[in-house]
Amino acid sequence: MSTVPQGGPSLPQERRVVTEIPGPKSREMFARKQAAVPQGIGTTLPVFVTHAGGGVVVDADGNSLIDFGSGIAVTSVGNAAPRVVERVRKQVADFTHTCFMVTPYESYVEVCEKLNELTPGDHEKRTFLLNSGAEAVENAVKVARHATGRQAVVVFDHGYHGRTLLTMSLTAKSLPYKHRFGPFAPEVYRVPLAYPFRWPTGPENCAEEAAAQAIDQITKQIGAENVAAVVIEPIAGEGGFIEPAKGFLPRIAEFCRENGIVFIADEVQTGFSRTGDLFACEDEGIVPDIIVTAKGIAGGLPLSAVTGRAELLDKVHVGGLGGTYGGNPLACEAALGVLETIEADDLTGKARHIGEVMLPRLRAIAGKSPVIGDVRGRGAMIAIELVVPGTKDPHPTAAGEIAKRCHAEGLLVLTAGTYGNVLRFLPPLVMPDHLLEEGLVILEKAISEV
């Protein structure tokens, strides 16, 4: 009988560092990567994973790392989650592809039915499936433009929406996402985001003033009657896990309703229980006209979705939406396994628990460390912003050094932020408490040494 370990939650839930990180086998594989893959494909931590599950990833050298990244919020239900594996294993033996637009299958329809039911609002909805978050954002904009007959799209400072031509145009940050890739798509306009930590007159004024500025710019510089859609992340992801000041999102949504503008919530990173609600916009009772989801939707298989008001999505002509691989049957079965796992294991509640553990600890660490300017987040989507002590000047060097020290100790963390000075934490929602605690101890030590 084989003794080769399998991935999934049966993996020993322990941090185990047996070589330097990366170890010799990973370094050898990384050299192969450098020779075969363009340098434009970056790597956060060059360890080559062989197994993963629960709260750990295991590399080719036998190191077991605590995972505070979840593949950028993708494996929220854990890697190789049993319900996902079981469904995909059965499906791959039945058939792997037909193209839903050629000969359909039930699992695609079932995923759409569930998203229509679970996303905010009790209005009639429609859903269609695609492959990536960027593809879904782009298609949401297509729907909004077609339905309204307008062209302008409004996005926000610090926003990230993808790497296709249109979604690069929607994305705020130039390097690395937009640098030398222009010209970009026209009729895209950027307005202020309510960023409490960096709002000039203080967080108490942030929501009202940011909303007023954004609406004033839309009204005067674009004309509300020309705007097809407003696209916003309920919590800005790559921009630094910026949670807009309370009241900002409802005011923007209200302005959209008043002016016939389609309000698109980009929940690619925030969706599927990550923030302690099934969808982040539920926190302030926002009901988007269209909601875009991906990442955590299918446990690691490529899938995304556009869900919206039936009267909007049904306006698009037959053949106007789709894609060869969109809603692949393996990915659909994985998504059904994810939704079953979230419900059966109360992962929305587990996300809230992770926040209840992490946020007080991080705030206590911040009280002792002047390099931490802000601690923020909801549920299991949490960040710290690093600053030059005594100022609010961004300190990307500190973020990089802390991440490097964590990686060396077997804790996988990610950086983010418009200024590159944010450490973001996205542990799997199935993360055992003892690993969460151990990870926080490593993080605190790394911060104290910078």
N, C-alpha and C positions, 0 to 999 in steps of 0.2 A: 504494500500500500504506500502511495506517495505521501511524503511528509512535507511537501512544498506548501507553504502557507497560502491561504486564499485571502482575498480582500474582503471588505465588508466589516460589519460590527464584531465578527468573531476574532478579528485581529487583537492581540494584546494591547490594551489601552494604556500604553506606557511610553514615556519619553526614554529613548535609548540612544546614546551617542557612543559608538564603538570606534569611529575613525574621526579624523578631522573632517570638517564639512566645508566643501564637498570632499568626499573620499576618493581614493584612487580609481575605482571603477567609474564613478561619475565624471571624474576629470577626463578619463579616456573617452567616454561617450561624448563629453562636451567638445573635445577636440574633433570628433567625427561630425558633430553638429556644425561647428565652425567651418568645416570644409565642404559641407553639403547644403547648408541653409543660409540665405542672405543675412548679413549682419543687421539688417533692419528689423529682424525678428528678435527682440530683446529677451532677456531671461532675468527674472528677479533673483532666483537662487538656483544655481546650476547643479542641483542634485537630480538624478534620474530615478523616477518613481517606478517601483515594481508592484506595490500593493498599497491600498489605502482603504480606510473605513473608520467609522466612528469619528474620533477626534484626531487621528494620526495619519501620516503618510510615511511609508517605508521606502527607503531608497536602495539602490543596487549594492551598496556597501553594508546593508543591514542596519543602518541608522533609522530610528523611528522618531519622527519629528511631530511636535504638537502643531496642529494646523489651525492657524488664525486667519486663513485666507479663503478656504472653501472654493478654490478655483475661481476667485473673484465672484463670490456669492452664487455659484452654480450648484455645488453639492451640498445644499442646505439640509437635505434629508440624510446626508452622509454618503460617502462613496460606496458604490456597490450595495445600495440599500436593498434588503431582501425582496420587498414587493416589486421594486423596479427590475431587479435581476430576474425574478421569476416570470414576469410578464414579457420581458424582452427575449429571454431564452425560448419561451414558447413561440413567440411571434417569428423569430429568426428561422425557426424550423418550418413555419407555415408558408410565409413568403416575405421577401425583404423589400419589395417595391412593385408598384404598378403605375404610379403617378395618379393622384386623386382626381386629376382633371380628365384622365382617360377611363379608368375603371375604379370607382370609389370603394371605400371600405368603412366598416362601422366605427373603428376606433377614432378616426378623424372626426366624425360627427359627434361621438361621445365626448371628446375633449372640448369641442365647441359648445356643446350643450352645458357642460360643467362650468366653463368660463362665463357663459351667458348668465348662469345662475349665481355664480360666486362673486363676480365683480360688482362694484358699488352701483346702486340704483335698481329700481324695480321696473324700469321701462323695458320695452321689447328691444332685444339686442340681436346682433349677428356677430360671428367670429370667423376669421379665416386664419390659416396657419402658414408660417414661413420658416426660415432656417435660423436667422440671427436677429439680435436686437436691432442692429442698423437697418436690416431689410424691413423689419416691422415698422420702425419709425418712418422710413421713407414711404412705405405703403400707406401709413396713416395720413401723411401729408398729401399723398395722391388722392386719397378719398376726400379729404377736406377741400382740396382745390376743386375737385370734380363736383362735389355736392354744392359748394357755395358759388362757384363760378368766379372766385377771386384768386389772386396769385400770392399776395404777401404772406410771409410766415414770420412770426415773432418768437424769438428765443431769448435766453437770459444769460447775463454774465455768469461765468464759472460753470456753465452747462456742458455736458458731454453727451453726444447722441450717436456716435459711431464713426466709421472710417470710409464709408462710401462717399462719392462726390457730394451728394446732398447732405448727408449727415456730418461730413467734415465741415460743410458750410454752416450747419447749425451749431457745431461745437465751438466753444469759445477759445480754448487754449491752442496756441499756434504750435509750439514745440512740445512734444514730437508729432502731434496729430496732423497738423496742416502745413508744416514747413516745406516750402518749395513744391507743393502739390497743386497749386492754383493754376488757372483761375477757378474760382468757386461758383457755385450756383447763384443766380440772381434772386432778387426779391426776398432776401433773408435779412431781418433787422434784429438787433440786439438791444435789450433794455436792462436796467439794473435789477439785481436780485437782492432780496432782503437778507443780508449776511450780518447777523447780529454782532459778531465779534469785531468786525471791521467797519461797521456803520459809523460815519463821521460824528454824528450827534448822539451816539450811544444806542444800545440795544432797545431801550424803552421807546425810542422814536422810530425804530427801524421799519416795522411793518407798515405804518401809516405813510411815512415819507417815501419809502421805496415804491410802494404801490402807486402813490401819487405821481412820482417821477416816471414810472413805467407807463402809466396811463397817459400822462401828458405827452410823452414822446410818441406813443402810438397815435394819439389824436392829432398832434401837430405835424409830425414828421412823415407819417405814413398815411393816416386817414383810416379810422376804424372800418369804414365801408369798403376798404381795399384788402382787409386782412382775412385770409382764409382760416388760419389757425394760430393759436398760441400753443407752443410745445414747452413743457416744463417737467423737470424731475421733482417729485415731492420732497426728496432729499437729494441734493446734488452729489453725485457719486464721485467720479474722477475729479471733480472740482474741489473735493476735500470734505465730503460728508457734511455739507452745509445744510442744516435744517432751517428753512426760511422762518423768520420771526412769525409767531402766531398772529393770524389775521391777514397775512399777506396773500396766501393762496386763496382763501375765500373771496377777498376783494377782487383779485384777478379773474377768478371764475365768474363772479357776478358781472364784471365788466364785459366778459365774453358773452354771457347770456343777453345782456342788454343790447349788444351790437351784432348779434348773429354770427359770432366768431366761434369756431370749433375749438373747444378746450381739450387738448391732448395731454394726458398724463403719461410720461415716460417712466414706467415702473419696471424697467428692465433689471435694475439692480435692487430695487426696494421690494419687489413683489414676492408673493408666496411665503408669507409669515416672517420675513427677514426682520421687520421693524417692530414686531409684536402685534401687528394687525395683519390680516391676510394680504391687504394692500395698504401701502403707506398713506394714500390720500384719505383713507377712512378716519385717520386721526382727527381731522377737522371737518369731517362730514362732507368732503368734496365728492361730487358725483361727476366724473368726467364724461364728455361726449364720446371720447374714444380713449381707451386705455391700452397701452402697449406693454407686452410682457415677453420675457425670454429668460436667460440665465437659469434661475432656480426652477423653471417650469418642468424640466425633464431629467433632472438628476445627472446631467452631464451629456446627454444626447442633444444634437443640434435641433432646436425647436424654438419658435417664437410665435406670438399671436397678436392680432389686432382685433379688439373687441369694442363694439360701439353701437350707437343708436341705430336701430334697423332702418330708419328713414334716411340716414346718411349712407350707410354701407350699401343699401339696396339701390341707390341711385346709379352706381357704377355699372356700365354695360357689361354684358356677358363677354368673358375673355379679357376684361380689363384688369383683373386681379388673378394672381396665381404664381406658379413656379414649379419647375420639374420636381424638386425634392421637398417642397413645402408640405409639412404634415406627413413626413415619411412614417410608415406604420410602426417601425421600431421606436421612433421618437414618441409617437402617440401613445403606445403602450407604456413607455417609460413615464410619460406625463400622468397617465392614469394611476400608475404606481406611486408617483410622488403625491398626488392629491389624496390617495388612500392613506399614505403614511402620515401626512400632515394631520389628517382628521383622527386617525386611530391613535396616534402617539401624542396628540395635543402639542404639536411643534410650535404653534402660535404662542401658547402659554410658555413653552420652553424658551422661546426667543425673549419673552418678557423677563423670565428668570435670569437669563444670561445678562441682560441689561441691569437687573437689580443687583447682580454680583459685581459686574465690571465697573459700572459708573461710580459707585461710592469709592471703590478702591482707587480708581484713576484720579478722582478728585482729591483723595487723601495724598496720593503721590504728587499731584500738582501743587498741593499746599506746601510741599517740601522742596519742590524743584522749580526754580524761576525760569527754566527753559520751556516749561509747558505754559502756553498762553491761554489755551482753551481746551476744555473737555466737552464733548458733545455726542449726540446720537440718540437713537431709540432702539429698544430691543437688542438684537445681536448685530446692529450696524452702528459701530462706535468708532470715534476718532479722537486723537489728541493733536493739537496744532502747536508746533514748536516755533519759538521766537527767540531772538536775541534777548537775554535777560535784561529786564528793566525797560523794555520797549515792546512794541508790537511788530517790529521788523521780522519778516519771515526768516527762518533759520533752517534752510534745506540741508545744510551740512550736518546739523544735529540729527535730523530725521534719518539721513542715510547712515550715520554712524550707529545710532541706536538699532536700526534694522540689521546692520551688519553684526553687531554684538548678539542680538537675539538669534540670528541664523546660526552663528557659531555654537550657540548653546542648545540648538535643536528646537527652536521656536520659529515657525514660519509666519512672518508679518509682511504687510504690504505698505508701500508709501503711496501718496496721492497728493492732490491739491494743485491749484493754479500756480502756486509758488513752490511746489515740490517740498513743502515743509510739514506735511501731515502724515501721521501714521494711522492707518485704518485697520480695524479689526472686524473680521467676518467669520467667526468660528462656525463650524457646522452646528445646526440646531440640536444635534444629538450629542454634542460635546459633553463628556462626563465632567462632573464638578471638580474632581481631583485634578484633571488635566487643565481645566480652566484656572484653577488656583495656582497650579505649578507654572503655567504660562505667565500669569500676572507677577509671580515672584521673579521670574527671569526678566520680564520687562522692567520691573522696578529697579532691579540691579543694573540693567543696561542704561537706564535713564540716569541713575545716580553716578555713573562712571563718565558721563559726557559733560 
